[in-house]
Amino acid sequence: MFKRLFSKDINIPTLRLTGVIGQAGIARSGLSINGIEKLIDKLFADKKSPAVSIIINSPGGSPTQSSLIAEKIINLAKEKNKKVYAFVEDVAASGGYWLACAADEIYLDLNSIIGSIGVISPGFGFVDLIKKIGVERRVYTSGKSKSFLDPFKEEKKEDIDRLKTIQEQIHENFIEYVKNRRGSKLLSSEEDEIFSGLFWVGKKGVDLGLADGIGSINQIISEKYGSKAKIKIINQKKSFLQKRLSSSINNYDLFNRLEEMIMWSRYGL
């Protein structure tokens, strides 16, 4: 009887979190709490599974969406009393690493990129362009800061200083979160470097305490739950419009696509 009981297959529900973190556009998918909340609920729905796993491949994005998604995973793990394992594919950087830290243990490939614990605010400036084509920018506000960092106007020092203050506050929140999640695993003598915004590859990430080991999802799950453990993938689904437009770029989504490409390219991808 007991042999039959323990010989049953074990399912490990697994959610793939891929792409830039933020609201989705017409022709691109984005990782946001609104878009994947039901998938996270489904991830934890199997009462018999001893654990769940998340596969991450993200260069980051919105810190708020990163926080909300991670919080949802952490809270459900506590509620359902399940272990959470994170497996990094190409990259888990910035907000992508925020997601990884929602797990109890993080595993990498030898070539995975991890870290980039910092805050970046990319943008574009079109001041010279509109001058060149003879366009006059007209902005009317009821507050002196309502045109904050307007891409069609010259940069103002007070705007830049204010943005840096906001970035520092978010960076402090990020650091506190990573310390709470990784605890004594982090190499304390290297904290300044760890939280500098730098990123690392594979084993160096493990040495710094940003991850727990090198190994694929199949290898690690098999080691922990036996060779009969099955990885049950819960896929993200694209909307009908995203499927039809995923191979094209329209004017509405042009800069979103460009920004997404820039984020991936920071890590050589």
C-alpha positions as CSV (number, residue, x, y, z in Angstrom):
1,M,0.0,0.0,0.0
2,F,2.7,2.5,1.0
3,K,4.8,1.6,-2.0
4,R,1.9,2.4,-4.3
5,L,1.3,5.7,-2.4
6,F,4.9,6.9,-2.8
7,S,5.4,5.6,-6.3
8,K,2.8,8.0,-7.7
9,D,4.1,10.7,-10.0
10,I,4.7,14.1,-8.5
11,N,3.6,17.2,-10.5
12,I,5.6,20.4,-10.1
13,P,3.5,23.2,-11.6
14,T,5.8,25.6,-13.5
15,L,5.1,29.1,-14.8
16,R,7.3,30.7,-17.4
17,L,7.9,34.5,-16.8
18,T,9.4,35.8,-20.1
19,G,9.8,39.4,-21.4
20,V,10.0,42.9,-20.2
21,I,8.0,43.7,-17.1
22,G,5.3,46.2,-17.6
23,Q,1.9,46.7,-19.2
24,A,1.3,44.9,-22.5
25,G,1.1,46.8,-25.8
26,I,-1.1,46.0,-28.8
27,A,1.6,43.9,-30.5
28,R,3.7,42.8,-27.6
29,S,3.2,41.0,-24.4
30,G,4.4,42.4,-21.1
31,L,4.6,40.9,-17.6
32,S,2.1,42.7,-15.3
33,I,0.1,41.6,-12.3
34,N,-3.1,42.2,-14.2
35,G,-2.0,40.0,-17.1
36,I,-0.7,37.0,-15.1
37,E,-2.5,37.0,-11.8
38,K,-4.8,34.2,-12.8
39,L,-1.8,32.2,-14.0
40,I,-0.2,32.6,-10.6
41,D,-3.4,31.4,-9.0
42,K,-3.3,28.4,-11.3
43,L,0.3,27.8,-10.4
44,F,-0.6,27.2,-6.8
45,A,-3.9,25.4,-7.4
46,D,-2.7,21.8,-7.2
47,K,-3.1,20.9,-3.6
48,K,-0.9,17.7,-4.0
49,S,2.1,19.4,-5.4
50,P,4.9,19.9,-2.8
51,A,6.4,22.8,-4.7
52,V,6.1,25.1,-7.7
53,S,8.7,26.6,-10.0
54,I,9.1,29.7,-12.1
55,I,11.3,29.9,-15.2
56,I,12.5,33.5,-15.7
57,N,13.9,35.2,-18.7
58,S,13.5,38.9,-18.2
59,P,15.8,42.0,-18.5
60,G,13.6,43.9,-16.1
61,G,11.1,46.7,-16.5
62,S,8.6,48.3,-14.1
63,P,9.7,48.1,-10.4
64,T,6.0,48.3,-9.3
65,Q,4.9,45.4,-11.5
66,S,8.0,43.4,-10.4
67,S,7.0,44.0,-6.8
68,L,3.3,43.2,-7.2
69,I,4.0,39.9,-9.1
70,A,6.7,38.8,-6.6
71,E,4.4,39.7,-3.6
72,K,1.6,37.6,-5.1
73,I,3.9,34.6,-5.5
74,I,5.4,35.0,-1.9
75,N,1.9,35.3,-0.3
76,L,0.5,32.3,-2.1
77,A,3.5,30.2,-1.2
78,K,3.0,31.0,2.4
79,E,-0.8,30.4,2.2
80,K,-0.4,27.1,0.4
81,N,2.7,26.1,2.3
82,K,4.7,25.3,-0.9
83,K,8.4,25.7,-1.8
84,V,9.1,27.9,-4.8
85,Y,12.1,27.3,-7.1
86,A,13.3,29.8,-9.7
87,F,15.2,28.8,-12.8
88,V,17.0,31.5,-14.8
89,E,17.4,31.1,-18.6
90,D,19.3,33.8,-20.4
91,V,18.8,36.6,-17.9
92,A,17.1,37.6,-14.6
93,A,18.3,41.2,-14.3
94,S,16.9,44.2,-12.5
95,G,13.1,43.5,-12.2
96,G,13.8,40.0,-13.5
97,Y,16.0,39.4,-10.5
98,W,13.2,40.9,-8.3
99,L,10.9,38.1,-9.6
100,A,13.6,35.5,-9.0
101,C,13.9,36.5,-5.4
102,A,10.2,35.5,-4.8
103,A,11.5,32.0,-4.8
104,D,13.1,30.1,-1.9
105,E,15.9,28.9,-4.1
106,I,17.3,30.3,-7.4
107,Y,19.2,28.2,-10.0
108,L,21.2,29.3,-13.0
109,D,22.7,28.0,-16.2
110,L,26.5,28.5,-16.4
111,N,25.8,31.2,-19.0
112,S,22.8,32.9,-17.3
113,I,23.1,36.6,-16.5
114,I,21.9,37.7,-13.0
115,G,21.9,40.8,-10.9
116,S,21.6,44.5,-12.0
117,I,20.2,45.5,-8.7
118,G,19.6,49.2,-9.6
119,V,17.1,51.5,-11.2
120,I,17.2,52.9,-14.8
121,S,14.9,55.4,-16.5
122,P,15.5,55.3,-20.2
123,G,13.9,57.9,-22.5
124,F,14.3,59.9,-25.7
125,G,14.9,63.6,-26.5
126,F,13.4,65.2,-29.6
127,V,14.4,68.8,-29.1
128,D,16.7,69.1,-32.1
129,L,14.4,67.1,-34.3
130,I,11.4,69.3,-33.9
131,K,13.6,72.4,-34.4
132,K,14.9,70.9,-37.6
133,I,11.5,70.1,-39.1
134,G,10.1,73.5,-38.0
135,V,7.7,72.3,-35.3
136,E,6.9,74.6,-32.3
137,R,6.2,72.9,-29.0
138,R,3.4,74.5,-27.0
139,V,2.7,73.3,-23.5
140,Y,0.3,75.0,-21.0
141,T,0.3,73.9,-17.4
142,S,-1.1,75.0,-14.0
143,G,1.9,73.8,-12.1
144,K,5.6,74.5,-12.7
145,S,6.5,70.7,-12.6
146,K,3.7,69.4,-14.8
147,S,6.0,69.3,-17.8
148,F,8.5,67.2,-15.9
149,L,11.1,65.7,-18.3
150,D,9.2,66.6,-21.4
151,P,11.1,64.9,-24.3
152,F,10.3,67.8,-26.6
153,K,11.9,70.4,-24.4
154,E,15.4,71.0,-23.1
155,E,16.3,69.1,-19.9
156,K,16.2,71.0,-16.7
157,K,18.6,70.3,-13.8
158,E,15.8,70.4,-11.2
159,D,14.0,67.7,-13.2
160,I,17.1,65.5,-13.4
161,D,17.8,65.9,-9.6
162,R,14.2,65.0,-8.8
163,L,14.3,61.9,-11.0
164,K,17.6,60.8,-9.3
165,T,15.9,61.2,-5.9
166,I,13.0,59.0,-7.0
167,Q,15.5,56.4,-8.4
168,E,17.4,56.3,-5.1
169,Q,14.2,55.7,-3.1
170,I,13.3,52.8,-5.4
171,H,16.8,51.4,-5.3
172,E,16.7,51.4,-1.5
173,N,13.4,49.5,-1.6
174,F,15.0,47.0,-4.0
175,I,18.1,46.5,-1.8
176,E,15.9,46.0,1.3
177,Y,13.8,43.4,-0.5
178,V,16.8,41.4,-1.8
179,K,18.3,41.4,1.7
180,N,15.1,40.2,3.2
181,R,14.7,37.4,0.6
182,R,18.3,36.2,0.4
183,G,19.4,37.0,3.9
184,S,22.7,35.5,5.0
185,K,23.2,33.9,1.6
186,L,24.5,37.1,0.3
187,L,28.3,37.6,0.4
188,S,28.4,40.4,3.0
189,S,31.9,41.6,2.1
190,E,30.7,42.3,-1.5
191,E,27.5,44.1,-0.7
192,D,28.6,47.4,-2.2
193,E,29.3,45.6,-5.5
194,I,26.2,43.5,-5.4
195,F,23.9,46.5,-5.1
196,S,25.9,48.7,-7.5
197,G,23.8,47.8,-10.6
198,L,26.4,45.4,-11.9
199,F,25.4,42.0,-13.3
200,W,27.3,38.6,-13.4
201,V,27.3,35.3,-15.3
202,G,26.6,31.9,-13.8
203,K,28.9,30.7,-11.1
204,K,30.0,34.2,-10.1
205,G,26.3,34.9,-9.3
206,V,26.2,31.9,-7.1
207,D,29.5,32.9,-5.4
208,L,28.0,36.3,-4.5
209,G,24.9,34.6,-3.0
210,L,22.6,35.9,-5.6
211,A,21.7,32.3,-6.6
212,D,21.9,28.9,-4.9
213,G,23.4,26.8,-7.6
214,I,24.0,25.8,-11.2
215,G,21.5,23.4,-12.7
216,S,18.5,23.0,-15.1
217,I,15.0,22.6,-14.0
218,N,14.9,18.9,-14.9
219,Q,18.1,18.2,-13.0
220,I,17.2,20.1,-9.8
221,I,13.6,18.9,-9.6
222,S,14.7,15.3,-10.3
223,E,17.3,15.6,-7.5
224,K,14.8,17.0,-5.0
225,Y,11.6,14.9,-5.9
226,G,12.8,11.9,-7.7
227,S,13.0,10.9,-11.4
228,K,9.2,10.5,-11.6
229,A,8.6,14.1,-10.8
230,K,6.9,15.8,-13.7
231,I,7.2,19.5,-14.7
232,K,3.8,20.8,-15.6
233,I,4.1,24.0,-17.6
234,I,1.5,26.7,-17.3
235,N,1.9,28.9,-20.3
236,Q,1.3,32.6,-20.8
237,K,-1.2,33.2,-23.6
238,K,-1.2,36.0,-26.1
239,S,-4.4,37.8,-27.0
240,F,-5.8,37.5,-30.5
241,L,-4.5,40.9,-31.5
242,Q,-1.0,40.1,-30.1
243,K,-0.9,36.9,-32.2
244,R,-1.9,38.7,-35.4
245,L,0.4,41.7,-34.8
246,S,3.4,40.0,-33.2
247,S,5.4,40.0,-36.4
248,S,4.7,43.6,-37.3
249,I,5.6,47.0,-35.8
250,N,3.1,49.9,-36.0
251,N,3.6,53.5,-35.1
252,Y,1.7,53.1,-31.8
253,D,4.1,50.4,-30.6
254,L,7.3,51.6,-32.3
255,F,9.0,53.2,-29.2
256,N,7.8,50.4,-26.9
257,R,9.5,47.9,-29.2
258,L,12.6,50.0,-29.4
259,E,12.9,50.4,-25.7
260,E,12.4,46.6,-25.3
261,M,15.2,45.9,-27.7
262,I,17.5,48.3,-25.8
263,M,16.7,46.6,-22.5
264,W,17.6,43.1,-23.9
265,S,20.7,44.5,-25.7
266,R,22.2,45.7,-22.4
267,Y,22.9,42.0,-21.6
268,G,24.1,41.1,-25.1
269,L,20.8,39.5,-26.1
